[in-house]
Amino acid sequence: MDLSINEFMNKIKVRNAHEPEFLQAVYEVAESVVPFSEKNPKYKINKILERMTEPERVIIFRVPWLNDKGGVEINRGFRVQMNSAIGPYKGGLRFHPSVTLSVLKFLAFEQVLKNSLTGLPMGGGKGGSDFDPKGKSDAEVMKFCQSFMTELYRHVGADVDVPAGDIGVGAREIGFLFGQYKRIKGEFTGVLTGKGNEWGGSLIRPEATGYGVVYFVQEMLKARGDVLKGKTVVVSGSGNVAQYTVEKCIEEGAKVVTLSDSEGFIYDPEGIDTAKLRFVMELKNTQRGRIKEYAEKFGCEFFPGQKPWGIKCDIAFPNATQNELDDTDARVLIDNGCICVAEGANMPSTPEAIQVFEQAKILYAPGKAANAGGVAVSGLEMSQNSLRYSWGREKIDDKLKSIIQQIHESCVKYGTEEDGYVNYEKGANIAGFVKVADAMIAQGIV
């Protein structure tokens, strides 16, 4: 490790002990940004990275609610307001038992750079709770969301902090949260994104992250004179991002052969077609079932307790959760002929896996660049709310493609190495950092 990076990380570790996910995210960025700051002293003198790794504000609160039996339940709520140098805090709410302050700080820190890359005026934040919506009735979810927003409303607003959905927070949860905010504040404003189309939402918001990661892959392949059509693709996860990644891959002529959830993965060598995808969407979005039911219905193999990285493929989309792909998985992918890995999830590849990808000189797209489509369309939803106007599907999709192309260009600008290889991780980190850093310098020591 470079001495200056080591010195920086030692300081961060002292201030953020017992936060492994956050430390991992910071180290991944520091590897690129610390050497860049050494060559550009204004960032070092102003201690920009040190300031960016310290949240502007962290809110932690109790969330009491009544279950269907009349019993009292207690959860913990969080909102990490990381950086507002280029706009209001923007980032999702995650409801999942794995939610901790470390997880949310890592997500908020990544969100700052991701939002910067979109070119839209959005700062970075993240929030959520250790509440698990799985197995809860609609009434229980509503009671929890109302209690959660009864505290959170004091800290958010259309020009202050605009949360969205994330894992465990879909259309149902956004609706309950928005309804409670409107009830308390007595106003109809764009305080949340991911709303229903009938009440201020944006077209293609559900599709945006999945579509965006495919668009980014197409840009990378195009830069190498290649195309997505005809490629074999493995996808992890089976939620929103995975579903729309599959949909766009099918549309572009690729063959997707896997999906997964926490119980294992399915392998369909014939490929997941549109009809099979509709089954998955009904299964996961409405019935809240398990992916193994796909294998039972369509007669393919289910691998319990495993991840899909051993399946031979051209392109891999880790779309499930953080650190789901390690260096052993990375080597297996490369040995099996994988030429591209693009992250639909946040930080799904371990640092060791990323090192394997970059040493092999394959195309590797980090989440902050590849999955920025979701927050990009959330930003467009904010614009539409401000205008009190709704754009058509084609216009929003065109804007999404344009933003992804711009992100790709920024990564190439800052990530191209002497041998011509584009280090997209380095490019995304520096490009995202520069915009925020320049704004922070302009605004003084705040």
C-alpha positions, 0 to 999 in steps of 0.5 A, a space after each residue: 500500500 502507498 504510504 500516503 494511502 496508508 497514513 490516510 486510512 489509519 486516520 479513518 480507521 481510528 475515527 470509524 472503528 468497527 465499521 468494516 463496510 464503510 472502511 472498505 468503501 473509503 479505501 477503494 476510493 482512497 486508492 485512486 483519489 489520494 495519489 490524484 490529490 498528491 498531484 493536485 495540491 489544492 485538494 490535499 491542502 483543503 483536506 477534501 477527502 478527509 472532509 468527504 469521509 465525515 458525514 455532515 450529519 447522522 440521525 439515529 432514532 427509535 421506531 416503535 410500532 404495533 404488530 397485528 397482535 397488538 404487541 409493541 415492536 421496536 426498530 432503529 431508524 437512520 439517516 446519514 446526510 453525507 455531503 450537500 456540496 452540489 445539491 440536496 442530500 439524495 439517496 435511498 432508504 433500506 429496510 433490512 435486518 442487515 442495516 447498520 450505521 457502517 452499511 449506511 455510511 458506506 452507501 452514503 459515501 458511494 452515493 456522493 460520488 455516484 450522484 456527482 457522476 450523473 451531472 445532476 445537482 444532487 448531494 449524497 445520503 442514505 438511510 433506513 432501518 433494521 426492520 424486515 418487511 418480509 413476512 409482515 402484513 400490509 397493515 404492519 408495514 404501514 404502521 412501521 412506515 408511519 412511525 418511521 416518517 413521524 421522526 424522519 420528516 423533521 430532517 427531509 424536504 424537497 430542497 434539503 434531503 430527498 430519500 428514495 427506495 432501496 432494498 426492502 423499500 418499494 412502491 408500497 413503502 414509498 406510498 406509506 412514507 409519502 402519505 405520512 409526510 403529507 399528513 404531518 406537513 400538510 403539503 404535497 411536495 417532492 420529498 421522496 422519489 420512486 412515487 407512483 406515476 399517478 402522484 408525482 412519480 417518473 416513468 421508467 424509474 423502476 426500470 432505471 437501475 437495471 436499464 442503466 447498467 446494461 447501457 453502461 455495458 454497451 458503452 464499454 463494449 462499443 469502446 472495444 468494438 464489440 456488442 451485447 447481442 449474442 452474449 451469454 449473461 449471468 445475473 445475481 439477484 431477482 429483485 427490481 435491478 436484476 429483473 430489469 437488467 434481464 429485460 433489457 438484455 433480452 431486448 438487446 439480444 443477449 441470453 441470460 441464464 441465471 437469477 438468484 436469491 438468498 436461498 440459491 440460484 437457478 441455471 436455465 441454459 435455454 435462457 430466460 425469455 420474456 414469458 419466464 421473466 414475467 413469471 419471475 416478476 409476479 413471483 418476486 413482486 406480488 407473491 414474494 416467493 422464492 427463486 427456486 419456484 422458477 426451477 420447479 416450474 420450468 424444469 431447470 436446475 436450482 443450486 441451493 446456498 450457492 452463487 452463480 459465478 461458476 456458470 460459464 458466461 461472457 458478462 456477469 452482473 452482480 446485482 444482489 448485495 455487497 461483497 457477494 463476489 470474492 477473488 475466488 469467484 473472480 478467477 472462476 469467471 475469468 477462467 470461464 471466459 468472462 470479458 465484462 463484470 458490471 455492478 448493479 448492486 452497491 459494492 458487490 465485489 470485494 477489493 480482492 475480486 476487483 484486483 483480479 479483474 483489473 490485473 486480467 484487464 477485463 472490463 470492470 464497471 464499479 457500481 457508482 458508475 454502472 448503477 447510477 441510472 436509478 438515481 439519475 432518473 430519481 433526479 429527473 423525477 425531482 426536476 419534474 416535481 419542481 416543474 409540476 410536469 411529467 415527461 414521456 417514457 421515450 424522453 426519460 429513456 433518452 435522458 437516461 442514455 445520455 447520462 450514462 454515456 456522459 458517465 462513461 466518458 468521464 470514466 474514460 477521461 480519468 481512468 485511461 492508463 498508459 497502455 490504453 486500458 480503461 480503469 473504470 474504477 479509478 476513472 469513476 472515483 476521480 471524476 466523481 470526486 473532482 466535481 464535489 471537491 471543487 464545489 467544497 473549495 468554492 464554498 469554504 470551510 463548512 
